[in-house]
Amino acid sequence: MTRRKRLVSELWKSESGIISTQVLQEFCFTVRRLARSYPIEELFETIRRFTSWTVITNDSDSVLNALELESRYNISFWDALIVNAAQESDARILYTEDLNRGQLFGLVRAVNPFLAS
């Protein structure tokens, strides 16, 4: 089993998965763009399963907080929205391949799930 599959499996078993609406949106966009033959019914089911996790919804405060995080940490606005969602949910680990490995954003640490610990 790959590292990312183990990670997702552990999140399901522990019922500790947290996901933002932005990540769900990006996932749908990427699957539809890169895997055009991926059956839409399977994508619906995958999204339905992920919505059983805690879902953090962006609102106007999320946007304002992301602007501050973008400036403070010199990261993209889109990454800042994800960091904001992690902070809002009181997560301590943010699994991402887009941010610097080990970087701290307040109490949230960026961890790349594709690299060895």
Secondary structure, 3 states (H helix, E strand, C coil): CCHHHHHHHHHHHHCCCEEEHHHHHHHHHHHHHHCCCCCHHHHHHHHHHHCCCEEECCCHHHHHHHHHHHHHHCCCHHHHHHHHHHHHCCCCEEECCCCCCCCEECCEEEECCCCCC
